Amino acid sequence: MSENELRKTLLEMFRAKPIMKSIDVDDDFFDLGASSLTVVDLQLDIEKKIGATVPTRVLMSQPSINGWVSAYSEKISE
């Protein structure tokens, strides 16, 4: 999966959550009101869909879709 495909997939999955309907790729999802539970829920859904896992602490330290794209892209390319 290319970075652009991954970005599109993550954006769609984030926007499916009511609190994230207007998120853009560089928005900090904690600033939008997301909780750590929302983040973990998204993480589980995303990892099931793309077949790659990243530690939660890494994702929490990169609270934007572009941050997650970077973290997952590294994992996918290993």
N, C-alpha and C positions, 0 to 999 in steps of 0.2 A: 504494500500500500504506500503510495507516494505521500509526501507531506501535505500536498494540496487536498488529496482525497481524505486523509486523516483529519485535517482541519475542517473540511466540510462535514464529515461524520460527527466530529465532536460538537461543532456548532449546532447541528440539527438535534443532537441528543441533549445538549444543555438547554436549548430553546424549548424543548418539550416539557421542561419543568416550569410551572407557573411563575415562580420567582425569577426565572432567567429568560423570559420571553424576549426581552430587548437586548440581551447581552451581545457584545461584539468581541472580536478575537483578542483585543488587548485590555478589555475591562477586567478589573479585579473582582472576582465573584463574591468575595467577602464584603466589599463595598456595596454590592447590590443586595446584601442581606442574606446571602447563603450561609448556612450553618455547616459545621463539620460533618453532620449527619447527611446533609444534602450532597456534600462533596463525596463522601464514601459511597453513597447510593449511586451516584453517577460513575464513580470509579469502577464499581462492580459491574454495572451495565456495559460500560465501555470495554472493559477487559474481556468480558464474555463475548462481545461482538468482534473485537479485533484479535483476540488470542494472544495478547501480550500483557504482562503485569509490571507495574512499577510500584515501589514502596509508597505507602500513603504519605509518609513524612516528606518524600521528594515532591509529591504533587501538592501538598499543603504549602510548601515553600515557593511554589510557582503558581499562584492563584489566578491564572488567566488561561484561556484556551490556547494561545500561542505557547505559553509555558508548558502546558500539557503535551502539545504537539511535539515540542522539543524533547521532552522526557520520554514519550512513547516512541518517537522516531529512533532515538538512541537504542532502545530496547529491541525494536523490530530489526534494526540493522546488525545486531550482534550475531 
